[in-house]
Amino acid sequence: MNVTVWNEYRHEKLHQEVRDIYPEGIHGALASMLQTQEFIVRTATLDEPEHGLSENRLSSTDVLLWWGHIAHDEVEDAIVERVKKRVLEGMGLIVLHSGHFSKIFKALMGTSCDLKWREAGEKERLWVIDPSHPIADGLPEYIELEQEEMYGEHFDIPAPDELVFLSWFEGGEVFRSGAAYKRGNGKIFYFRPGHETYPTYYNEQIQRVIQNAVRWAAPTTREYPVYGNAQPLEKLSANKA
């Protein structure tokens, strides 16, 4: 399976604290934990030509992971439309943490995707609320993170087709942290954890979720539907227009 990990790659360049946690960038950490015999992994970043998401790159990508935060507005609209088209055609999309506010996620959701937030390094407990879902495979009842950024409801997204995780935070908030959708031929999974100043992506259970999500979001072999004016499959009787 061909996987592309996209990261805006700005925090790591601007802040030593983030660079210390992710010396190869968040994209590097994600790519490293996905590098198995099962996945062929490449990375792409905002400042590359076409943001690293050329037509050729996307056409050969089965699943795209997306991490962004402070530079959502710098993503060119034409690239967003290119990614959206590929998702509708069948490419899987995994949107991580602050990627909830990315142009591509908002375009596919059709809502503001806004939420409450607080950065206080508080405990997060992610409860598995759909234990039969493939993305929850191999997980315990909950995942506990000692420090994370709080995201709280209301989260302005459409009702998920499937809700896999619900978070509780030390400050009392809850949040829909694992939301699965289908758009066209493609599958989308939003997964909340992953603030840049915490080593969340080194947690083995978080890695298991992302690996499971990539497998779940893989394209099917079904052809893209044909739309528009269609000829009848059977012969029409003469008295029908």
C-alpha positions, 0 to 999 in steps of 0.5 A, a space after each residue: 500500500 502506498 502511503 503519503 504523510 503530509 505535514 506543513 512542517 513549520 513548528 519544527 523549524 520555528 520552535 526548538 521545543 518541537 524540534 527536540 521532540 520530533 527532530 525529523 519532523 512530525 511527518 518523519 515520526 509518522 513515516 517511521 512508524 508506518 515503515 513496514 513490509 505492508 506500507 511504502 511510505 513517502 512524505 510531503 511538506 508545505 514548502 515543496 513545489 505543489 506542496 509535495 502533492 503533484 498529480 503524479 504523487 496523488 495518483 500513486 497514493 492509496 492513503 494520505 495522512 494530513 497534519 497541519 496547524 499554523 499554515 492552513 491558509 497557505 495551502 493553495 486552493 487548487 491543491 485542495 481541490 486536487 486532493 478532494 478529487 482523489 478522495 472522492 475517487 477512492 484515496 483514503 484520508 487520515 486527518 490528524 489533530 489540528 488538521 481539523 481546521 485544514 482546508 481539505 477537511 472543511 471542504 469534505 465536511 462542509 462545516 466550520 469544523 471549529 471547537 473549544 481548545 485549551 493547552 494545559 498539558 492535561 490528561 486525556 483518556 480516549 475511550 473505545 466506544 466502537 470495539 468492533 470497528 477495525 480501527 479499534 483492533 488490538 486496543 484496550 478499553 481506553 488509551 490514556 495520555 498523560 499530557 495533551 492539548 484539550 479539544 472540547 465540544 461542540 465540534 462542528 462536524 457532520 454526524 460521523 458515519 462511525 464514531 470510534 473514540 470519545 475523549 475525556 479530559 482532566 478539565 472535564 470536557 469530552 470530545 469526539 476524537 475518532 470520527 469516520 466518514 465516507 465521501 464518494 469512493 473514499 474513506 476519511 478518518 479524523 483522529 484527535 491526538 497529536 499536539 506538537 509539543 507532546 510526544 504523542 506519536 511515539 505512544 504505541 497505542 496511538 501508533 496502532 490506531 493510525 496503522 489500523 486507520 490506514 488499513 481501513 481507509 485503503 481504496 477498494 478495487 471498485 471502479 469509480 461510478 459513471 455519472 451523467 446521461 445514461 443509455 438504457 440497459 434494456 430495450 425501451 418500448 416504442 411508446 416511451 419517450 
